[in-house]
Amino acid sequence: KLRSCVAASGRSAARVQSLEMTISEVEDGLSRLQHVRYARWAEQAVCERRLEILERRPLQDSASKDDLLEAASAEWQVLAEARQVLLDKEFELQHILEELDEARKGMLAETATRRSACRVDQAAF
């Protein structure tokens, strides 16, 4: 009985370690995702500045101004949508991290209970 208790405790500890590795990988992915989103913000800021400059151009350039303004507006829209998609993915990853952390806490409690049971069984011998 003691061997099975020790083996079960070892398996629980291995599961906790596996969960911790998964949490670390998800945190790394979240960090990379945030960096990409911040980069999109910089690109969007540059695009906004272009739009401001184009809107202040004199009216005699209106033919080329309209095409450029339309292109810059379309670029801004694409960047804004991309940033929103990235933000949504960030929230999803944060939710996954919370779930993984709850699972880790549960596994830690289970491992502690198994180890305690092993100690009780060991003391009985």
N, C-alpha and C positions, 0 to 999 in steps of 0.2 A: 504494500500500500504506500509506503514511504517513497519508493522509486517512482510510482505513477504520479504521486503528488509533486515530487521534484521535477519530473518531466513536464507536467502540466504547467508548473510555475515557469519553467524555462521557455515553453512555447508562448506563454502570455508575455514574457519579457521580450521575446523575439518579435511578437506582433507590435508591441509598443515601439520598439526600435524601428520597425518598418514604417509605422505611422509617422514617426518623427522624421524619417528620411523623406517621406511623401510630403509632409508639411514643409520641409525645407525646400523641396523642389517647387512646390506651388508658390511659396514666398519668393523664390528666385524668379519665377515666371511673372508674378505680379509686379515685381520691381522692374523687369525688362519692359513689361507692358506700360507701366507708368512713364518710363523714359521715352518710349515711342510716342505716347500721348503728349508729353511735354514738347517733343520735337515738332509735332503737328501744331502745337500752340505757337511756336516760334514762326513756323511757315505761315500760319494764319495771320499773325501780327504783321509780317512782311506784306502779305496780300492786302490787309486793311490799309497799310500805309500807301501802297500803290493806288488803291481806290481813292484815298484822300487826295493824292497828287493828281490823279486823272480828273477828279471832279472840279479841281481848281484851274484846270487848263482853260485857255481862252476859247471862246466859241468858234473862232475861225478854223480850229482843228476838229470841228464837231464830227466830221465823217469818220476819221480815224479814231476819234475819241470814243464814239459809240461802240465800235468794234472792240477796242481795248477795254473799255468799261464793262462790256458784256462778258468778255473773256475773264477779266479779273473777278467779276461777280460770280461767274460759274466756278472759278477756281476756289473762291472763298466758300461757296456752298459745299463743294466736294470736301474741302478740308474740315468744315464744321461738322458735316455728317460723319466723316471718318473719326474725328475726335469723340463724337457722341457714341459711336460704336465701341471705340476703345474704352470709354468711360463705363459703358454698360458691361463690358467684359471684366473690367476691374471690379465692379460690384459683384459680379458672379463669382470671381475668384475669391473675393473677401468672404462671401457666403460659404464657399467651399472650405476655406480655411477655418471658419468658425465651426463648421460641421466636423472637420477633421480634428480640431482641438477638443471638441466635446467627446468624440470617439476615443481620443488619446486619454482624456481624463477618466473615461469609463474603463479603459483597458488598464490604466495605472491602478485604479481601485480594485479591479479584478485580480491583478497581479499581486497586490498587497494582501488581499484576502487569501489567495492561494499560498503565499509565503507564510502567512500567519498560520494557516491550517497545517502546513508542513512542519512548522516549529512545534505546534501542539502535538502532532503525530510523533515527531522526533523525541519530544520530552516524554512521551508515553513509553518509549523503548528504554 
